[in-house]
């Protein structure tokens, strides 16, 4: 615990108890709240407003995560706000809709005035003068009831939180199982797809091979090309067709003699 915060706990809170001349016990929630605001560190995001008549929570999420668990049995900001309303605190409006901070005000919750805490009562209890013995006894009983109610609210909140955690765990387990089944189905579909693709490729290759074979067999059945006769006096000097060529003039001359 920082030195400044320790000095405050031994100083202001001690004076708060001493200043209660009527013997009224301040509700634990109010004492803890005053301790949080008065002794908060700069990085905790909570502190007094410039006029010291309200306190401001600059970062509600950080406040719930770091401050509430140190002083209360929960870290629920909604429960904390409900307790503020129970003790008559009012929320001040923000200057901008983009401002996430929250400011709370109570006439008896002021910077440097811890003795005023004994005058803060639960809104369900009627406000009576605290300078009379019976009023002091009534206020003490109300504050004791407030402390008990605060603890009961914290216990109920813890029970609700545990139930929500169990429900979330069950949902997560079901989701994990569903994802596993989906992964198995996708893997089976992938295997089936690969097998179908292999069969298709084999069929294409078979048809291609058959077409190539048919074209090769069809080309071998064509008749061979005939040789063209080479005339006399060709460059190759062949004389195989010479007798036939010589007989041709003799046959042509025979009809002429018959005619004569």
C-alpha positions as CSV (number, residue, x, y, z in Angstrom):
1,X,0.0,0.0,0.0
2,X,1.4,3.4,-1.0
3,X,2.6,5.7,1.8
4,X,0.1,8.4,1.0
5,X,-2.8,6.0,1.0
6,X,-1.6,4.5,4.3
7,X,-1.4,7.9,5.9
8,X,-4.9,8.6,4.7
9,X,-6.3,5.4,6.2
10,X,-4.8,6.2,9.5
11,X,-5.7,9.9,9.3
12,X,-8.9,10.9,7.6
13,X,-10.8,7.7,8.3
14,X,-9.6,7.8,12.0
15,X,-10.9,11.3,12.3
16,X,-14.2,10.2,10.6
17,X,-14.7,7.8,13.5
18,X,-13.7,10.3,16.1
19,X,-16.0,13.0,14.6
20,X,-19.0,10.8,15.1
21,X,-20.0,12.2,18.5
22,X,-23.4,10.6,18.4
23,X,-21.9,7.1,18.1
24,X,-23.4,6.4,14.6
25,X,-21.5,3.8,12.7
26,X,-20.8,4.7,9.1
27,X,-21.9,2.0,6.6
28,X,-19.0,-0.1,5.4
29,X,-19.9,0.7,1.8
30,X,-19.6,4.4,2.4
31,X,-16.3,4.1,4.3
32,X,-14.8,1.9,1.6
33,X,-16.1,4.3,-1.1
34,X,-14.5,7.3,0.7
35,X,-11.3,5.4,1.0
36,X,-11.2,4.6,-2.7
37,X,-11.9,8.1,-3.8
38,X,-9.7,9.9,-1.3
39,X,-6.7,7.6,-1.6
40,X,-6.9,6.6,-5.3
41,X,-3.8,6.6,-7.3
42,X,-3.6,8.6,-10.6
43,X,-3.7,5.5,-12.8
44,X,-6.8,4.1,-11.2
45,X,-9.1,6.5,-13.0
46,X,-11.1,7.7,-10.0
47,X,-11.0,10.9,-7.9
48,X,-12.8,14.0,-6.8
49,X,-14.1,16.6,-9.1
50,X,-12.4,20.1,-9.0
51,X,-14.9,21.4,-6.5
52,X,-14.6,18.4,-4.2
53,X,-18.4,17.9,-4.0
54,X,-18.6,14.9,-6.3
55,X,-16.4,12.1,-7.4
56,X,-15.7,11.0,-11.0
57,X,-14.8,7.6,-12.5
58,X,-12.8,8.3,-15.6
59,X,-12.6,4.7,-16.8
60,X,-15.5,2.6,-15.5
61,X,-14.0,-0.7,-16.8
62,X,-10.6,-0.1,-15.3
63,X,-12.2,1.0,-12.0
64,X,-14.3,-2.3,-11.9
65,X,-11.2,-4.4,-12.7
66,X,-8.7,-2.8,-10.4
67,X,-10.5,-1.0,-7.6
68,X,-13.7,-2.9,-6.8
69,X,-12.1,-6.3,-6.1
70,X,-9.7,-4.7,-3.6
71,X,-12.5,-3.4,-1.4
72,X,-15.6,-5.4,-2.2
73,X,-16.4,-9.1,-2.9
74,X,-17.2,-8.4,-6.6
75,X,-16.1,-6.5,-9.6
76,X,-19.6,-5.7,-11.0
77,X,-20.0,-2.1,-11.9
78,X,-23.8,-2.6,-12.0
79,X,-23.9,-3.7,-8.4
80,X,-21.7,-0.8,-7.4
81,X,-24.1,1.7,-9.1
82,X,-27.1,0.1,-7.4
83,X,-25.5,0.6,-4.1
84,X,-24.9,4.3,-4.9
85,X,-28.5,4.7,-5.7
86,X,-29.4,3.0,-2.5
87,X,-27.6,5.6,-0.5
88,X,-29.0,8.5,-2.4
89,X,-26.2,9.3,-4.8
90,X,-27.2,10.9,-8.1
91,X,-25.4,10.7,-11.4
92,X,-24.3,14.0,-12.9
93,X,-24.8,14.3,-16.7
94,X,-21.8,14.2,-19.0
95,X,-20.9,17.1,-21.2
96,X,-20.5,14.9,-24.3
97,X,-22.1,11.7,-25.5
98,X,-18.6,10.4,-26.2
99,X,-17.6,10.8,-22.6
100,X,-17.5,7.3,-20.9
101,X,-16.8,8.7,-17.5
102,X,-19.4,8.8,-14.7
103,X,-19.7,11.4,-11.9
104,X,-21.7,10.9,-8.7
105,X,-22.9,13.4,-6.2
106,X,-24.2,13.4,-2.6
107,X,-24.5,16.5,-0.4
108,X,-22.8,14.7,2.4
109,X,-20.0,13.1,0.4
110,X,-17.3,15.7,0.0
111,X,-13.6,16.0,-0.2
112,X,-12.0,16.4,3.2
113,X,-15.3,16.0,5.1
114,X,-15.4,12.4,6.2
115,X,-17.4,13.3,9.3
116,X,-20.4,13.9,7.0
117,X,-20.6,10.2,6.1
118,X,-22.7,9.4,9.2
119,X,-25.5,11.6,7.7
120,X,-25.8,9.4,4.6
121,X,-28.6,7.0,5.1
122,X,-30.3,4.4,2.9
123,X,-33.0,6.0,0.8
124,X,-35.5,3.4,2.1
125,X,-35.1,4.6,5.7
126,X,-36.7,8.0,6.7
127,X,-34.3,10.8,7.4
128,X,-34.4,11.9,11.1
129,X,-32.2,14.3,13.2
130,X,-29.1,12.6,14.4
131,X,-28.8,14.7,17.6
132,X,-31.3,12.6,19.4
133,X,-30.5,9.2,21.1
134,X,-33.4,7.3,19.5
135,X,-32.5,8.7,16.1
136,X,-28.9,7.7,16.6
137,X,-30.0,4.1,17.5
138,X,-32.3,4.0,14.5
139,X,-29.5,5.2,12.2
140,X,-27.1,2.6,13.6
141,X,-29.6,-0.1,13.0
142,X,-30.2,1.1,9.5
143,X,-26.5,1.2,8.8
144,X,-26.1,-2.3,10.1
145,X,-29.0,-3.4,7.9
146,X,-27.3,-1.6,5.0
147,X,-24.0,-3.5,5.6
148,X,-25.9,-6.8,5.8
149,X,-27.8,-6.0,2.6
150,X,-24.6,-5.0,0.9
151,X,-23.0,-8.3,1.8
152,X,-26.1,-10.2,0.8
153,X,-26.1,-8.4,-2.5
154,X,-22.5,-9.3,-3.0
155,X,-23.1,-12.9,-2.2
156,X,-26.1,-13.0,-4.6
157,X,-24.0,-11.4,-7.3
158,X,-21.3,-14.0,-6.8
159,X,-23.9,-16.8,-7.1
160,X,-25.2,-15.2,-10.3
161,X,-21.7,-14.8,-11.6
162,X,-20.9,-18.5,-10.8
163,X,-24.1,-19.6,-12.5
164,X,-23.3,-17.5,-15.6
165,X,-19.8,-18.9,-15.6
166,X,-21.1,-22.5,-15.5
167,X,-23.6,-21.7,-18.3
168,X,-20.8,-20.1,-20.4
169,X,-18.6,-23.1,-19.8
170,X,-21.4,-25.5,-20.9
171,X,-22.0,-23.4,-24.0
172,X,-18.3,-23.4,-24.8
173,X,-18.1,-27.2,-24.4
174,X,-21.1,-27.6,-26.8
175,X,-19.5,-25.2,-29.3
176,X,-16.2,-27.1,-29.1
177,X,-18.0,-30.4,-29.8
178,X,-19.9,-28.9,-32.7
179,X,-16.7,-27.6,-34.2
180,X,-15.0,-31.0,-33.8
181,X,-17.9,-32.7,-35.6
182,X,-17.9,-30.0,-38.4
183,X,-14.2,-30.5,-38.8
184,X,-14.6,-34.3,-39.2
185,X,-17.4,-33.8,-41.7
186,X,-15.3,-31.4,-43.7
187,X,-12.4,-33.8,-43.7
188,X,-14.6,-36.6,-45.0
189,X,-16.0,-34.4,-47.7
190,X,-12.5,-33.4,-48.7
191,X,-11.5,-37.1,-49.0
192,X,-14.6,-37.9,-51.1
193,X,-13.8,-34.9,-53.3
194,X,-10.3,-36.1,-53.9
195,X,-11.4,-39.6,-54.8
196,X,-14.0,-38.3,-57.2
197,X,-11.3,-36.1,-58.8
198,X,-9.0,-39.1,-59.2
199,X,-11.7,-41.1,-60.9
200,X,-12.4,-38.2,-63.3
201,X,-8.8,-37.8,-64.2
202,X,-8.5,-41.6,-64.9
203,X,-11.5,-41.5,-67.2
204,X,-10.1,-38.5,-69.1
205,X,-6.7,-40.2,-69.5
206,X,-8.4,-43.5,-70.7
207,X,-10.4,-41.7,-73.3
208,X,-7.4,-39.7,-74.5
209,X,-5.4,-42.9,-74.9
210,X,-8.2,-44.6,-76.8
211,X,-8.5,-41.7,-79.2
212,X,-4.8,-41.6,-79.8
213,X,-4.8,-45.4,-80.5
214,X,-7.8,-45.2,-82.9
215,X,-6.1,-42.4,-84.9
216,X,-2.9,-44.4,-85.1
217,X,-4.8,-47.5,-86.4
218,X,-6.8,-45.5,-88.9
219,X,-3.7,-44.0,-90.4
220,X,-2.1,-47.4,-91.1
221,X,-5.1,-48.7,-93.3
222,X,-4.6,-46.0,-96.1
223,X,-3.3,-47.4,-99.4
224,X,0.3,-46.6,-100.3
225,X,0.9,-43.9,-102.9
226,X,1.6,-45.2,-106.5
227,X,4.9,-44.3,-108.4
228,X,4.6,-41.9,-111.3
229,X,6.2,-43.2,-114.5
230,X,9.3,-41.4,-115.5
231,X,9.4,-40.4,-119.3
232,X,12.3,-41.2,-121.7
233,X,15.2,-39.1,-121.5
234,X,14.8,-38.4,-117.9
235,X,17.8,-37.7,-115.8
236,X,17.7,-41.1,-114.2
237,X,18.4,-42.9,-117.6
238,X,15.7,-45.5,-117.1
239,X,14.7,-47.5,-120.3
240,X,12.1,-49.9,-118.8
241,X,9.2,-48.2,-120.6
242,X,11.0,-47.9,-124.0
243,X,9.4,-50.9,-125.8
244,X,5.9,-49.8,-124.9
245,X,6.6,-46.3,-126.2
246,X,8.0,-47.7,-129.4
247,X,5.0,-49.9,-130.0
248,X,2.7,-47.0,-129.8
249,X,3.7,-45.4,-133.2
250,X,3.5,-48.8,-134.9
251,X,-0.1,-49.3,-133.8
252,X,-1.0,-45.9,-134.8
253,X,0.4,-46.5,-138.3
254,X,-1.6,-49.7,-138.9
255,X,-5.0,-48.0,-139.3
256,X,-3.6,-45.6,-141.8
257,X,-2.4,-48.5,-144.1
258,X,-5.8,-50.2,-143.9
259,X,-7.5,-47.1,-144.9
260,X,-5.3,-46.7,-148.0
